Amino acid sequence: METPRGPIKSFTDLDAWKEGHKLVLMIYELTKRFPREELFGLTAQIRKAVVSITSNIAEGFSRQTYKDKVHFYCMALGSLTEVQNQLMVARDLKYSSQDEFSAIYEQTVKESKILNGLIKSSRALIHNS
C-alpha cells in the first residue's frame, strides 16, 4: 500500500491512526480535569473507548486478510461513536466548555471520515481479490 508520502510500512503511517492518536491526546487532556468522582466512571470509560480506536486500527493493520482488517477498522469506528456519545455526556454535565467540546468533537468527525474511507477502500480490495 502506498500514500502520496510513500509506502505504508507501519500502522503509524495510516492517517486514521495519526488523527486517532491526536484524539487520544485531546481526550486525556480533557479528562484530567473531570471531577474525581468520575475517575472510575466517565473518565475511565471515555479513555478506554478512545484508546480502543487506535488499538483496533493497529491490530487491523497487522491482519493478513482485508476481511479481517475491515473487521477491526469497523470496531474502531464503533469505539469512535462511543467516544462521541461520552463527549456529549461530559458536555451536558458541564465537564468541558462548549469551545473545548466543539474542538474535540470536530476531531471525532475528521477521524470518522478518514476511518470510513479506510473501511471503504479495504472493502473494495476484498471484492477485487
C-alpha positions, 0 to 999 in steps of 0.5 A, spaced: 500 500 500 502 506 498 500 514 500 502 520 496 508 520 502 510 513 500 509 506 502 505 504 508 510 500 512 507 501 519 500 502 522 503 509 524 503 511 517 495 510 516 492 517 517 486 514 521 491 512 526 495 519 526 488 523 527 486 517 532 492 518 536 491 526 536 484 524 539 487 520 544 491 526 546 485 531 546 481 526 550 486 525 556 487 532 556 480 533 557 479 528 562 484 530 567 480 535 569 473 531 570 471 531 577 474 525 581 468 522 582 468 520 575 475 517 575 472 510 575 466 512 571 466 517 565 473 518 565 475 511 565 470 509 560 471 515 555 479 513 555 478 506 554 473 507 548 478 512 545 484 508 546 480 502 543 480 506 536 487 506 535 488 499 538 483 496 533 486 500 527 493 497 529 491 490 530 487 491 523 493 493 520 497 487 522 491 482 519 493 478 513 486 478 510 482 485 508 476 481 511 479 481 517 482 488 517 475 491 515 473 487 521 477 491 526 477 498 522 469 497 523 470 496 531 474 502 531 469 506 528 464 503 533 469 505 539 469 512 535 461 513 536 462 511 543 467 516 544 462 521 541 456 519 545 461 520 552 463 527 549 456 529 549 455 526 556 461 530 559 458 536 555 451 536 558 454 535 565 458 541 564 465 537 564 468 541 558 466 548 555 462 548 549 469 551 545 473 545 548 467 540 546 466 543 539 474 542 538 474 535 540 468 533 537 470 536 530 476 531 531 471 525 532 468 527 525 475 528 521 477 521 524 470 518 522 471 520 515 478 518 514 476 511 518 470 510 513 474 511 507 479 506 510 473 501 511 471 503 504 477 502 500 479 495 504 472 493 502 473 494 495 480 490 495 476 484 498 471 484 492 477 485 487 481 479 490 
